Amino acid sequence: MKTFEWRSSSSEETAEFAEKLGALLQAGDVLTLEGDLGAGKTTFTKGLAKGLDIKRTVNSPTFTIMKEYQGRLPLYHMDVYRVENEFEDLGFDEYFNGDGVCVVEWAHLIADQLPEERLEMFIYYIDEASRRFELVPRGGRYESLCEEILE
């Protein structure tokens, strides 16, 4: 399996990268985000939303599990950190196979419910401003997407 790496030296750079990716996304796309608290998952998602032409303010759905935003495509922003049982069926598959784009923070907690094809992203804190992104495409569509976004 091929992996890709990208580095950001600021939150603005992260948002611009995510916006560029968001502009390329299609209905049914699923992205997972893993990273420590403060790594930049929400900053990334805000940029992604901008690329989907979403005008509303995007913030973390930490206590609500999911927030939905309307743009060129719906964005389903999920934070499953507080899902107590990984086997609990919360109907995520309806969103994963739906008409929008899903972004799942802390996705490893619901690994058995994730679609086989997805783009896994790991965000690593380097210093106050810098981050390293590791992109792991699961499926040909996501590998092509990574090649396009990182050229």
C-alpha positions as CSV (number, residue, x, y, z in Angstrom):
1,M,0.0,0.0,0.0
2,K,1.3,3.4,-1.0
3,T,1.5,6.2,1.5
4,F,2.0,9.9,1.0
5,E,3.4,12.6,3.1
6,W,2.9,16.3,3.3
7,R,4.2,19.0,5.7
8,S,2.6,22.2,6.8
9,S,4.4,25.1,8.4
10,S,1.2,27.0,9.5
11,S,-2.5,26.5,10.2
12,E,-3.1,28.7,7.1
13,E,-1.1,26.3,5.0
14,T,-3.1,23.4,6.4
15,A,-6.4,25.0,5.6
16,E,-5.3,25.8,2.1
17,F,-4.2,22.2,1.5
18,A,-7.5,21.0,2.9
19,E,-9.5,23.5,0.7
20,K,-7.7,22.2,-2.4
21,L,-8.6,18.6,-1.4
22,G,-12.2,19.6,-0.6
23,A,-12.7,21.0,-4.1
24,L,-11.9,17.5,-5.5
25,L,-14.1,15.5,-3.3
26,Q,-17.2,13.6,-4.5
27,A,-20.4,12.2,-2.9
28,G,-19.5,9.1,-0.9
29,D,-15.9,10.1,-0.1
30,V,-14.8,9.2,3.4
31,L,-11.8,10.7,5.2
32,T,-10.5,9.7,8.6
33,L,-8.4,12.0,10.8
34,E,-6.2,10.8,13.5
35,G,-4.0,13.0,15.7
36,D,-3.4,14.2,19.2
37,L,-5.6,16.9,20.7
38,G,-4.5,20.2,19.1
39,A,-2.8,18.5,16.1
40,G,-5.1,20.3,13.6
41,K,-8.0,18.0,12.8
42,T,-10.6,20.8,13.1
43,T,-8.3,23.3,11.3
44,F,-8.1,20.8,8.5
45,T,-11.8,20.2,8.4
46,K,-12.5,23.9,8.3
47,G,-10.4,24.2,5.1
48,L,-12.0,21.1,3.6
49,A,-15.4,22.7,4.2
50,K,-14.3,25.8,2.4
51,G,-13.4,23.6,-0.6
52,L,-16.9,22.2,-0.5
53,D,-18.3,25.8,-0.6
54,I,-19.7,25.6,2.9
55,K,-20.3,29.1,4.3
56,R,-21.2,28.2,7.9
57,T,-18.6,28.2,10.7
58,V,-17.2,24.7,11.2
59,N,-16.3,23.5,14.7
60,S,-15.6,20.2,16.4
61,P,-18.6,18.0,17.1
62,T,-16.9,16.7,20.2
63,F,-20.0,16.5,22.4
64,T,-22.6,15.9,19.6
65,I,-20.7,13.1,17.7
66,M,-21.7,14.6,14.3
67,K,-22.4,17.9,12.7
68,E,-23.8,18.4,9.2
69,Y,-23.0,21.3,6.9
70,Q,-24.5,22.1,3.5
71,G,-22.4,23.2,0.5
72,R,-21.6,21.8,-2.9
73,L,-22.0,18.5,-1.2
74,P,-23.1,17.8,2.4
75,L,-20.3,17.5,4.9
76,Y,-20.8,15.0,7.8
77,H,-18.2,15.9,10.4
78,M,-18.0,13.1,13.0
79,D,-16.0,13.0,16.2
80,V,-16.3,9.5,17.6
81,Y,-14.0,10.0,20.6
82,R,-16.9,9.7,23.0
83,V,-18.6,6.7,21.4
84,E,-18.5,4.2,24.3
85,N,-18.8,0.9,22.5
86,E,-17.0,0.4,19.1
87,F,-19.7,-2.2,18.3
88,E,-22.6,0.2,18.9
89,D,-24.5,0.7,15.7
90,L,-25.1,4.5,15.3
91,G,-26.1,4.3,11.6
92,F,-22.7,5.6,10.3
93,D,-23.0,3.4,7.2
94,E,-25.9,5.5,6.0
95,Y,-23.6,8.5,5.9
96,F,-20.6,6.6,4.5
97,N,-22.8,5.4,1.6
98,G,-24.7,8.6,1.3
99,D,-24.8,11.7,-0.8
100,G,-22.1,13.7,1.0
101,V,-18.5,13.7,2.3
102,C,-17.7,12.1,5.7
103,V,-14.8,13.3,7.9
104,V,-14.3,11.0,10.9
105,E,-12.1,12.1,13.8
106,W,-10.7,9.3,16.0
107,A,-11.9,6.8,13.4
108,H,-9.8,3.9,14.9
109,L,-12.6,3.7,17.6
110,I,-15.1,2.6,15.0
111,A,-12.7,0.7,12.7
112,D,-15.1,-2.2,12.2
113,Q,-17.8,0.2,10.9
114,L,-15.6,2.1,8.4
115,P,-15.9,1.5,4.7
116,E,-13.1,-0.5,3.2
117,E,-12.3,2.3,0.7
118,R,-11.3,5.6,2.4
119,L,-8.5,8.1,2.8
120,E,-6.8,7.7,6.2
121,M,-5.0,10.8,7.4
122,F,-2.6,11.0,10.4
123,I,-1.6,14.4,11.6
124,Y,1.6,14.6,13.6
125,Y,2.6,17.6,15.8
126,I,6.1,18.8,15.0
127,D,6.1,22.2,16.7
128,E,3.7,25.0,17.5
129,A,3.1,25.8,13.8
130,S,4.3,22.7,11.9
131,R,2.6,19.4,11.2
132,R,3.4,16.3,9.2
133,F,0.5,14.6,7.4
134,E,0.6,11.0,6.5
135,L,-2.0,10.1,3.9
136,V,-2.9,6.4,3.5
137,P,-5.3,5.8,0.6
138,R,-7.5,2.7,0.8
139,G,-8.6,2.1,-2.8
140,G,-7.7,3.4,-6.2
141,R,-9.9,6.5,-6.1
142,Y,-8.1,7.7,-3.0
143,E,-4.7,6.9,-4.4
144,S,-5.5,9.0,-7.5
145,L,-6.8,11.8,-5.3
146,C,-3.5,11.8,-3.3
147,E,-1.4,11.9,-6.4
148,E,-3.5,14.8,-7.8
149,I,-3.4,16.9,-4.6
150,L,0.3,16.4,-3.9
151,E,1.6,17.1,-7.4
